[in-house]
Amino acid sequence: MADLIHDIDVLQGADIAETVAFLAAVPRHVNLTEITILPTAQAV
């Protein structure tokens, strides 16, 4: 797996932070009950 990290675009901490910032910015009347974050080029 360590070799794969150099070949694909894996999730970074900044990706999660951007999502958290989005969640904090939604209007109060929006109810987000679940967020799933998955990489696009990484086998899960």
mmCIF entry with sequence, helices, sheets and N, C-alpha, C, O atoms, coordinates in Angstrom:
data_MODEL
# 
_entry.id   MODEL 
# 
_entity.id                         1 
_entity.type                       polymer 
_entity.pdbx_number_of_molecules   1 
# 
_entity_poly.entity_id                      1 
_entity_poly.type                           'polypeptide(L)' 
_entity_poly.nstd_linkage                   no 
_entity_poly.nstd_monomer                   no 
_entity_poly.pdbx_seq_one_letter_code       MADLIHDIDVLQGADIAETVAFLAAVPRHVNLTEITILPTAQAV 
_entity_poly.pdbx_seq_one_letter_code_can   MADLIHDIDVLQGADIAETVAFLAAVPRHVNLTEITILPTAQAV 
_entity_poly.pdbx_strand_id                 A 
# 
loop_
_entity_poly_seq.entity_id 
_entity_poly_seq.num 
_entity_poly_seq.mon_id 
_entity_poly_seq.hetero 
1 1  MET n 
1 2  ALA n 
1 3  ASP n 
1 4  LEU n 
1 5  ILE n 
1 6  HIS n 
1 7  ASP n 
1 8  ILE n 
1 9  ASP n 
1 10 VAL n 
1 11 LEU n 
1 12 GLN n 
1 13 GLY n 
1 14 ALA n 
1 15 ASP n 
1 16 ILE n 
1 17 ALA n 
1 18 GLU n 
1 19 THR n 
1 20 VAL n 
1 21 ALA n 
1 22 PHE n 
1 23 LEU n 
1 24 ALA n 
1 25 ALA n 
1 26 VAL n 
1 27 PRO n 
1 28 ARG n 
1 29 HIS n 
1 30 VAL n 
1 31 ASN n 
1 32 LEU n 
1 33 THR n 
1 34 GLU n 
1 35 ILE n 
1 36 THR n 
1 37 ILE n 
1 38 LEU n 
1 39 PRO n 
1 40 THR n 
1 41 ALA n 
1 42 GLN n 
1 43 ALA n 
1 44 VAL n 
# 
_struct_asym.id          A 
_struct_asym.entity_id   1 
# 
loop_
_struct_conf.conf_type_id 
_struct_conf.id 
_struct_conf.pdbx_PDB_helix_id 
_struct_conf.beg_label_comp_id 
_struct_conf.beg_label_asym_id 
_struct_conf.beg_label_seq_id 
_struct_conf.pdbx_beg_PDB_ins_code 
_struct_conf.end_label_comp_id 
_struct_conf.end_label_asym_id 
_struct_conf.end_label_seq_id 
_struct_conf.pdbx_end_PDB_ins_code 
_struct_conf.beg_auth_comp_id 
_struct_conf.beg_auth_asym_id 
_struct_conf.beg_auth_seq_id 
_struct_conf.end_auth_comp_id 
_struct_conf.end_auth_asym_id 
_struct_conf.end_auth_seq_id 
_struct_conf.pdbx_PDB_helix_class 
_struct_conf.details 
_struct_conf.pdbx_PDB_helix_length 
HELX_P HELX_P1 AA1 LEU A 4  ? HIS A 6  ? LEU A 4  HIS A 6  5 ? 3  
HELX_P HELX_P2 AA2 GLY A 13 ? ALA A 25 ? GLY A 13 ALA A 25 1 ? 13 
# 
_struct_conf_type.id          HELX_P 
_struct_conf_type.criteria    ? 
_struct_conf_type.reference   ? 
# 
loop_
_atom_site.group_PDB 
_atom_site.id 
_atom_site.type_symbol 
_atom_site.label_atom_id 
_atom_site.label_alt_id 
_atom_site.label_comp_id 
_atom_site.label_asym_id 
_atom_site.label_entity_id 
_atom_site.label_seq_id 
_atom_site.pdbx_PDB_ins_code 
_atom_site.Cartn_x 
_atom_site.Cartn_y 
_atom_site.Cartn_z 
_atom_site.occupancy 
_atom_site.B_iso_or_equiv 
_atom_site.pdbx_formal_charge 
_atom_site.auth_seq_id 
_atom_site.auth_comp_id 
_atom_site.auth_asym_id 
_atom_site.auth_atom_id 
_atom_site.pdbx_PDB_model_num 
ATOM 1   N N  . MET A 1 1  ? 0.813   -1.183 0.000  1.00 0.00 ? 1  MET A N  1 
ATOM 2   C CA . MET A 1 1  ? 0.000   0.000  0.000  1.00 0.00 ? 1  MET A CA 1 
ATOM 3   C C  . MET A 1 1  ? 0.865   1.258  0.000  1.00 0.00 ? 1  MET A C  1 
ATOM 4   O O  . MET A 1 1  ? 0.496   2.253  -0.624 1.00 0.00 ? 1  MET A O  1 
ATOM 5   N N  . ALA A 1 2  ? 1.986   1.234  0.675  1.00 0.00 ? 2  ALA A N  1 
ATOM 6   C CA . ALA A 1 2  ? 2.853   2.410  0.752  1.00 0.00 ? 2  ALA A CA 1 
ATOM 7   C C  . ALA A 1 2  ? 3.320   2.843  -0.633 1.00 0.00 ? 2  ALA A C  1 
ATOM 8   O O  . ALA A 1 2  ? 3.452   4.041  -0.885 1.00 0.00 ? 2  ALA A O  1 
ATOM 9   N N  . ASP A 1 3  ? 3.572   1.907  -1.527 1.00 0.00 ? 3  ASP A N  1 
ATOM 10  C CA . ASP A 1 3  ? 3.994   2.254  -2.883 1.00 0.00 ? 3  ASP A CA 1 
ATOM 11  C C  . ASP A 1 3  ? 2.861   2.895  -3.678 1.00 0.00 ? 3  ASP A C  1 
ATOM 12  O O  . ASP A 1 3  ? 3.110   3.743  -4.535 1.00 0.00 ? 3  ASP A O  1 
ATOM 13  N N  . LEU A 1 4  ? 1.640   2.505  -3.407 1.00 0.00 ? 4  LEU A N  1 
ATOM 14  C CA . LEU A 1 4  ? 0.490   3.059  -4.117 1.00 0.00 ? 4  LEU A CA 1 
ATOM 15  C C  . LEU A 1 4  ? 0.294   4.542  -3.839 1.00 0.00 ? 4  LEU A C  1 
ATOM 16  O O  . LEU A 1 4  ? -0.169  5.276  -4.712 1.00 0.00 ? 4  LEU A O  1 
ATOM 17  N N  . ILE A 1 5  ? 0.635   4.990  -2.652 1.00 0.00 ? 5  ILE A N  1 
ATOM 18  C CA . ILE A 1 5  ? 0.417   6.379  -2.264 1.00 0.00 ? 5  ILE A CA 1 
ATOM 19  C C  . ILE A 1 5  ? 1.139   7.330  -3.205 1.00 0.00 ? 5  ILE A C  1 
ATOM 20  O O  . ILE A 1 5  ? 0.675   8.448  -3.432 1.00 0.00 ? 5  ILE A O  1 
ATOM 21  N N  . HIS A 1 6  ? 2.258   6.903  -3.752 1.00 0.00 ? 6  HIS A N  1 
ATOM 22  C CA . HIS A 1 6  ? 3.018   7.750  -4.670 1.00 0.00 ? 6  HIS A CA 1 
ATOM 23  C C  . HIS A 1 6  ? 2.408   7.766  -6.063 1.00 0.00 ? 6  HIS A C  1 
ATOM 24  O O  . HIS A 1 6  ? 2.692   8.675  -6.844 1.00 0.00 ? 6  HIS A O  1 
ATOM 25  N N  . ASP A 1 7  ? 1.580   6.788  -6.393 1.00 0.00 ? 7  ASP A N  1 
ATOM 26  C CA . ASP A 1 7  ? 1.031   6.659  -7.744 1.00 0.00 ? 7  ASP A CA 1 
ATOM 27  C C  . ASP A 1 7  ? -0.381  7.203  -7.899 1.00 0.00 ? 7  ASP A C  1 
ATOM 28  O O  . ASP A 1 7  ? -0.822  7.442  -9.023 1.00 0.00 ? 7  ASP A O  1 
ATOM 29  N N  . ILE A 1 8  ? -1.099  7.404  -6.801 1.00 0.00 ? 8  ILE A N  1 
ATOM 30  C CA . ILE A 1 8  ? -2.487  7.858  -6.894 1.00 0.00 ? 8  ILE A CA 1 
ATOM 31  C C  . ILE A 1 8  ? -2.697  9.093  -6.022 1.00 0.00 ? 8  ILE A C  1 
ATOM 32  O O  . ILE A 1 8  ? -1.878  9.406  -5.158 1.00 0.00 ? 8  ILE A O  1 
ATOM 33  N N  . ASP A 1 9  ? -3.789  9.775  -6.261 1.00 0.00 ? 9  ASP A N  1 
ATOM 34  C CA . ASP A 1 9  ? -4.141  10.981 -5.518 1.00 0.00 ? 9  ASP A CA 1 
ATOM 35  C C  . ASP A 1 9  ? -5.002  10.583 -4.327 1.00 0.00 ? 9  ASP A C  1 
ATOM 36  O O  . ASP A 1 9  ? -6.225  10.496 -4.441 1.00 0.00 ? 9  ASP A O  1 
ATOM 37  N N  . VAL A 1 10 ? -4.362  10.343 -3.181 1.00 0.00 ? 10 VAL A N  1 
ATOM 38  C CA . VAL A 1 10 ? -5.077  9.892  -1.984 1.00 0.00 ? 10 VAL A CA 1 
ATOM 39  C C  . VAL A 1 10 ? -5.685  11.093 -1.251 1.00 0.00 ? 10 VAL A C  1 
ATOM 40  O O  . VAL A 1 10 ? -5.287  12.234 -1.482 1.00 0.00 ? 10 VAL A O  1 
ATOM 41  N N  . LEU A 1 11 ? -6.632  10.831 -0.384 1.00 0.00 ? 11 LEU A N  1 
ATOM 42  C CA . LEU A 1 11 ? -7.235  11.892 0.411  1.00 0.00 ? 11 LEU A CA 1 
ATOM 43  C C  . LEU A 1 11 ? -6.193  12.523 1.327  1.00 0.00 ? 11 LEU A C  1 
ATOM 44  O O  . LEU A 1 11 ? -5.310  11.852 1.861  1.00 0.00 ? 11 LEU A O  1 
ATOM 45  N N  . GLN A 1 12 ? -6.327  13.827 1.488  1.00 0.00 ? 12 GLN A N  1 
ATOM 46  C CA . GLN A 1 12 ? -5.430  14.581 2.363  1.00 0.00 ? 12 GLN A CA 1 
ATOM 47  C C  . GLN A 1 12 ? -6.249  15.181 3.505  1.00 0.00 ? 12 GLN A C  1 
ATOM 48  O O  . GLN A 1 12 ? -7.474  15.264 3.421  1.00 0.00 ? 12 GLN A O  1 
ATOM 49  N N  . GLY A 1 13 ? -5.585  15.587 4.542  1.00 0.00 ? 13 GLY A N  1 
ATOM 50  C CA . GLY A 1 13 ? -6.265  16.238 5.653  1.00 0.00 ? 13 GLY A CA 1 
ATOM 51  C C  . GLY A 1 13 ? -7.019  17.488 5.208  1.00 0.00 ? 13 GLY A C  1 
ATOM 52  O O  . GLY A 1 13 ? -8.079  17.805 5.747  1.00 0.00 ? 13 GLY A O  1 
ATOM 53  N N  . ALA A 1 14 ? -6.470  18.190 4.228  1.00 0.00 ? 14 ALA A N  1 
ATOM 54  C CA . ALA A 1 14 ? -7.119  19.394 3.705  1.00 0.00 ? 14 ALA A CA 1 
ATOM 55  C C  . ALA A 1 14 ? -8.462  19.070 3.055  1.00 0.00 ? 14 ALA A C  1 
ATOM 56  O O  . ALA A 1 14 ? -9.370  19.901 3.073  1.00 0.00 ? 14 ALA A O  1 
ATOM 57  N N  . ASP A 1 15 ? -8.600  17.882 2.487  1.00 0.00 ? 15 ASP A N  1 
ATOM 58  C CA . ASP A 1 15 ? -9.871  17.469 1.897  1.00 0.00 ? 15 ASP A CA 1 
ATOM 59  C C  . ASP A 1 15 ? -10.955 17.368 2.969  1.00 0.00 ? 15 ASP A C  1 
ATOM 60  O O  . ASP A 1 15 ? -12.091 17.792 2.758  1.00 0.00 ? 15 ASP A O  1 
ATOM 61  N N  . ILE A 1 16 ? -10.597 16.811 4.099  1.00 0.00 ? 16 ILE A N  1 
ATOM 62  C CA . ILE A 1 16 ? -11.537 16.679 5.203  1.00 0.00 ? 16 ILE A CA 1 
ATOM 63  C C  . ILE A 1 16 ? -11.844 18.058 5.791  1.00 0.00 ? 16 ILE A C  1 
ATOM 64  O O  . ILE A 1 16 ? -12.996 18.364 6.099  1.00 0.00 ? 16 ILE A O  1 
ATOM 65  N N  . ALA A 1 17 ? -10.814 18.883 5.942  1.00 0.00 ? 17 ALA A N  1 
ATOM 66  C CA . ALA A 1 17 ? -11.004 20.227 6.489  1.00 0.00 ? 17 ALA A CA 1 
ATOM 67  C C  . ALA A 1 17 ? -11.930 21.056 5.608  1.00 0.00 ? 17 ALA A C  1 
ATOM 68  O O  . ALA A 1 17 ? -12.756 21.811 6.122  1.00 0.00 ? 17 ALA A O  1 
ATOM 69  N N  . GLU A 1 18 ? -11.807 20.929 4.299  1.00 0.00 ? 18 GLU A N  1 
ATOM 70  C CA . GLU A 1 18 ? -12.685 21.659 3.379  1.00 0.00 ? 18 GLU A CA 1 
ATOM 71  C C  . GLU A 1 18 ? -14.135 21.213 3.552  1.00 0.00 ? 18 GLU A C  1 
ATOM 72  O O  . GLU A 1 18 ? -15.052 22.033 3.491  1.00 0.00 ? 18 GLU A O  1 
ATOM 73  N N  . THR A 1 19 ? -14.338 19.936 3.765  1.00 0.00 ? 19 THR A N  1 
ATOM 74  C CA . THR A 1 19 ? -15.694 19.422 3.982  1.00 0.00 ? 19 THR A CA 1 
ATOM 75  C C  . THR A 1 19 ? -16.265 19.941 5.299  1.00 0.00 ? 19 THR A C  1 
ATOM 76  O O  . THR A 1 19 ? -17.438 20.310 5.360  1.00 0.00 ? 19 THR A O  1 
ATOM 77  N N  . VAL A 1 20 ? -15.460 19.971 6.336  1.00 0.00 ? 20 VAL A N  1 
ATOM 78  C CA . VAL A 1 20 ? -15.906 20.489 7.625  1.00 0.00 ? 20 VAL A CA 1 
ATOM 79  C C  . VAL A 1 20 ? -16.271 21.968 7.497  1.00 0.00 ? 20 VAL A C  1 
ATOM 80  O O  . VAL A 1 20 ? -17.266 22.413 8.070  1.00 0.00 ? 20 VAL A O  1 
ATOM 81  N N  . ALA A 1 21 ? -15.478 22.725 6.756  1.00 0.00 ? 21 ALA A N  1 
ATOM 82  C CA . ALA A 1 21 ? -15.782 24.141 6.538  1.00 0.00 ? 21 ALA A CA 1 
ATOM 83  C C  . ALA A 1 21 ? -17.107 24.294 5.794  1.00 0.00 ? 21 ALA A C  1 
ATOM 84  O O  . ALA A 1 21 ? -17.897 25.185 6.106  1.00 0.00 ? 21 ALA A O  1 
ATOM 85  N N  . PHE A 1 22 ? -17.347 23.433 4.818  1.00 0.00 ? 22 PHE A N  1 
ATOM 86  C CA . PHE A 1 22 ? -18.622 23.456 4.097  1.00 0.00 ? 22 PHE A CA 1 
ATOM 87  C C  . PHE A 1 22 ? -19.777 23.188 5.061  1.00 0.00 ? 22 PHE A C  1 
ATOM 88  O O  . PHE A 1 22 ? -20.789 23.888 5.026  1.00 0.00 ? 22 PHE A O  1 
ATOM 89  N N  . LEU A 1 23 ? -19.631 22.193 5.909  1.00 0.00 ? 23 LEU A N  1 
ATOM 90  C CA . LEU A 1 23 ? -20.677 21.850 6.874  1.00 0.00 ? 23 LEU A CA 1 
ATOM 91  C C  . LEU A 1 23 ? -20.968 23.013 7.815  1.00 0.00 ? 23 LEU A C  1 
ATOM 92  O O  . LEU A 1 23 ? -22.122 23.262 8.165  1.00 0.00 ? 23 LEU A O  1 
ATOM 93  N N  . ALA A 1 24 ? -19.931 23.716 8.217  1.00 0.00 ? 24 ALA A N  1 
ATOM 94  C CA . ALA A 1 24 ? -20.112 24.845 9.127  1.00 0.00 ? 24 ALA A CA 1 
ATOM 95  C C  . ALA A 1 24 ? -20.804 26.020 8.443  1.00 0.00 ? 24 ALA A C  1 
ATOM 96  O O  . ALA A 1 24 ? -21.380 26.872 9.119  1.00 0.00 ? 24 ALA A O  1 
ATOM 97  N N  . ALA A 1 25 ? -20.756 26.077 7.118  1.00 0.00 ? 25 ALA A N  1 
ATOM 98  C CA . ALA A 1 25 ? -21.284 27.219 6.378  1.00 0.00 ? 25 ALA A CA 1 
ATOM 99  C C  . ALA A 1 25 ? -22.720 27.033 5.885  1.00 0.00 ? 25 ALA A C  1 
ATOM 100 O O  . ALA A 1 25 ? -23.327 27.984 5.393  1.00 0.00 ? 25 ALA A O  1 
ATOM 101 N N  . VAL A 1 26 ? -23.265 25.837 6.007  1.00 0.00 ? 26 VAL A N  1 
ATOM 102 C CA . VAL A 1 26 ? -24.628 25.638 5.503  1.00 0.00 ? 26 VAL A CA 1 
ATOM 103 C C  . VAL A 1 26 ? -25.618 26.406 6.389  1.00 0.00 ? 26 VAL A C  1 
ATOM 104 O O  . VAL A 1 26 ? -25.364 26.601 7.578  1.00 0.00 ? 26 VAL A O  1 
ATOM 105 N N  . PRO A 1 27 ? -26.734 26.838 5.816  1.00 0.00 ? 27 PRO A N  1 
ATOM 106 C CA . PRO A 1 27 ? -27.733 27.563 6.611  1.00 0.00 ? 27 PRO A CA 1 
ATOM 107 C C  . PRO A 1 27 ? -28.275 26.706 7.756  1.00 0.00 ? 27 PRO A C  1 
ATOM 108 O O  . PRO A 1 27 ? -28.248 25.477 7.688  1.00 0.00 ? 27 PRO A O  1 
ATOM 109 N N  . ARG A 1 28 ? -28.756 27.353 8.786  1.00 0.00 ? 28 ARG A N  1 
ATOM 110 C CA . ARG A 1 28 ? -29.262 26.651 9.977  1.00 0.00 ? 28 ARG A CA 1 
ATOM 111 C C  . ARG A 1 28 ? -30.448 25.750 9.661  1.00 0.00 ? 28 ARG A C  1 
ATOM 112 O O  . ARG A 1 28 ? -30.688 24.779 10.379 1.00 0.00 ? 28 ARG A O  1 
ATOM 113 N N  . HIS A 1 29 ? -31.190 26.050 8.606  1.00 0.00 ? 29 HIS A N  1 
ATOM 114 C CA . HIS A 1 29 ? -32.364 25.230 8.279  1.00 0.00 ? 29 HIS A CA 1 
ATOM 115 C C  . HIS A 1 29 ? -32.000 23.966 7.498  1.00 0.00 ? 29 HIS A C  1 
ATOM 116 O O  . HIS A 1 29 ? -32.871 23.143 7.214  1.00 0.00 ? 29 HIS A O  1 
ATOM 117 N N  . VAL A 1 30 ? -30.734 23.808 7.155  1.00 0.00 ? 30 VAL A N  1 
ATOM 118 C CA . VAL A 1 30 ? -30.278 22.612 6.434  1.00 0.00 ? 30 VAL A CA 1 
ATOM 119 C C  . VAL A 1 30 ? -29.861 21.559 7.459  1.00 0.00 ? 30 VAL A C  1 
ATOM 120 O O  . VAL A 1 30 ? -29.068 21.835 8.359  1.00 0.00 ? 30 VAL A O  1 
ATOM 121 N N  . ASN A 1 31 ? -30.402 20.357 7.314  1.00 0.00 ? 31 ASN A N  1 
ATOM 122 C CA . ASN A 1 31 ? -30.093 19.262 8.226  1.00 0.00 ? 31 ASN A CA 1 
ATOM 123 C C  . ASN A 1 31 ? -29.284 18.207 7.468  1.00 0.00 ? 31 ASN A C  1 
ATOM 124 O O  . ASN A 1 31 ? -29.837 17.428 6.691  1.00 0.00 ? 31 ASN A O  1 
ATOM 125 N N  . LEU A 1 32 ? -27.982 18.192 7.701  1.00 0.00 ? 32 LEU A N  1 
ATOM 126 C CA . LEU A 1 32 ? -27.122 17.172 7.098  1.00 0.00 ? 32 LEU A CA 1 
ATOM 127 C C  . LEU A 1 32 ? -26.965 16.047 8.106  1.00 0.00 ? 32 LEU A C  1 
ATOM 128 O O  . LEU A 1 32 ? -26.388 16.232 9.177  1.00 0.00 ? 32 LEU A O  1 
ATOM 129 N N  . THR A 1 33 ? -27.480 14.890 7.754  1.00 0.00 ? 33 THR A N  1 
ATOM 130 C CA . THR A 1 33 ? -27.436 13.781 8.709  1.00 0.00 ? 33 THR A CA 1 
ATOM 131 C C  . THR A 1 33 ? -26.266 12.842 8.475  1.00 0.00 ? 33 THR A C  1 
ATOM 132 O O  . THR A 1 33 ? -25.875 12.091 9.369  1.00 0.00 ? 33 THR A O  1 
ATOM 133 N N  . GLU A 1 34 ? -25.711 12.886 7.279  1.00 0.00 ? 34 GLU A N  1 
ATOM 134 C CA . GLU A 1 34 ? -24.609 11.965 6.996  1.00 0.00 ? 34 GLU A CA 1 
ATOM 135 C C  . GLU A 1 34 ? -23.772 12.509 5.849  1.00 0.00 ? 34 GLU A C  1 
ATOM 136 O O  . GLU A 1 34 ? -24.305 12.982 4.845  1.00 0.00 ? 34 GLU A O  1 
ATOM 137 N N  . ILE A 1 35 ? -22.477 12.438 6.008  1.00 0.00 ? 35 ILE A N  1 
ATOM 138 C CA . ILE A 1 35 ? -21.533 12.808 4.952  1.00 0.00 ? 35 ILE A CA 1 
ATOM 139 C C  . ILE A 1 35 ? -20.570 11.637 4.786  1.00 0.00 ? 35 ILE A C  1 
ATOM 140 O O  . ILE A 1 35 ? -19.991 11.154 5.759  1.00 0.00 ? 35 ILE A O  1 
ATOM 141 N N  . THR A 1 36 ? -20.406 11.192 3.557  1.00 0.00 ? 36 THR A N  1 
ATOM 142 C CA . THR A 1 36 ? -19.451 10.133 3.254  1.00 0.00 ? 36 THR A CA 1 
ATOM 143 C C  . THR A 1 36 ? -18.395 10.699 2.322  1.00 0.00 ? 36 THR A C  1 
ATOM 144 O O  . THR A 1 36 ? -18.720 11.239 1.265  1.00 0.00 ? 36 THR A O  1 
ATOM 145 N N  . ILE A 1 37 ? -17.146 10.578 2.705  1.00 0.00 ? 37 ILE A N  1 
ATOM 146 C CA . ILE A 1 37 ? -16.056 11.085 1.895  1.00 0.00 ? 37 ILE A CA 1 
ATOM 147 C C  . ILE A 1 37 ? -15.237 9.890  1.417  1.00 0.00 ? 37 ILE A C  1 
ATOM 148 O O  . ILE A 1 37 ? -14.687 9.128  2.212  1.00 0.00 ? 37 ILE A O  1 
ATOM 149 N N  . LEU A 1 38 ? -15.172 9.752  0.103  1.00 0.00 ? 38 LEU A N  1 
ATOM 150 C CA . LEU A 1 38 ? -14.421 8.652  -0.497 1.00 0.00 ? 38 LEU A CA 1 
ATOM 151 C C  . LEU A 1 38 ? -13.455 9.200  -1.540 1.00 0.00 ? 38 LEU A C  1 
ATOM 152 O O  . LEU A 1 38 ? -13.774 10.183 -2.209 1.00 0.00 ? 38 LEU A O  1 
ATOM 153 N N  . PRO A 1 39 ? -12.313 8.603  -1.690 1.00 0.00 ? 39 PRO A N  1 
ATOM 154 C CA . PRO A 1 39 ? -11.387 9.011  -2.746 1.00 0.00 ? 39 PRO A CA 1 
ATOM 155 C C  . PRO A 1 39 ? -11.932 8.548  -4.101 1.00 0.00 ? 39 PRO A C  1 
ATOM 156 O O  . PRO A 1 39 ? -12.690 7.580  -4.169 1.00 0.00 ? 39 PRO A O  1 
ATOM 157 N N  . THR A 1 40 ? -11.553 9.228  -5.158 1.00 0.00 ? 40 THR A N  1 
ATOM 158 C CA . THR A 1 40 ? -12.031 8.839  -6.482 1.00 0.00 ? 40 THR A CA 1 
ATOM 159 C C  . THR A 1 40 ? -11.097 7.867  -7.188 1.00 0.00 ? 40 THR A C  1 
ATOM 160 O O  . THR A 1 40 ? -11.548 7.084  -8.025 1.00 0.00 ? 40 THR A O  1 
ATOM 161 N N  . ALA A 1 41 ? -9.818  7.898  -6.873 1.00 0.00 ? 41 ALA A N  1 
ATOM 162 C CA . ALA A 1 41 ? -8.863  7.056  -7.595 1.00 0.00 ? 41 ALA A CA 1 
ATOM 163 C C  . ALA A 1 41 ? -8.272  5.948  -6.728 1.00 0.00 ? 41 ALA A C  1 
ATOM 164 O O  . ALA A 1 41 ? -7.350  5.255  -7.158 1.00 0.00 ? 41 ALA A O  1 
ATOM 165 N N  . GLN A 1 42 ? -8.781  5.775  -5.536 1.00 0.00 ? 42 GLN A N  1 
ATOM 166 C CA . GLN A 1 42 ? -8.222  4.828  -4.591 1.00 0.00 ? 42 GLN A CA 1 
ATOM 167 C C  . GLN A 1 42 ? -9.190  3.675  -4.371 1.00 0.00 ? 42 GLN A C  1 
ATOM 168 O O  . GLN A 1 42 ? -10.388 3.889  -4.189 1.00 0.00 ? 42 GLN A O  1 
ATOM 169 N N  . ALA A 1 43 ? -8.681  2.479  -4.386 1.00 0.00 ? 43 ALA A N  1 
ATOM 170 C CA . ALA A 1 43 ? -9.538  1.319  -4.110 1.00 0.00 ? 43 ALA A CA 1 
ATOM 171 C C  . ALA A 1 43 ? -9.943  1.348  -2.647 1.00 0.00 ? 43 ALA A C  1 
ATOM 172 O O  . ALA A 1 43 ? -9.109  1.532  -1.761 1.00 0.00 ? 43 ALA A O  1 
ATOM 173 N N  . VAL A 1 44 ? -11.237 1.164  -2.408 1.00 0.00 ? 44 VAL A N  1 
ATOM 174 C CA . VAL A 1 44 ? -11.725 1.165  -1.018 1.00 0.00 ? 44 VAL A CA 1 
ATOM 175 C C  . VAL A 1 44 ? -12.326 -0.184 -0.677 1.00 0.00 ? 44 VAL A C  1 
ATOM 176 O O  . VAL A 1 44 ? -12.792 -0.386 0.444  1.00 0.00 ? 44 VAL A O  1 
# 
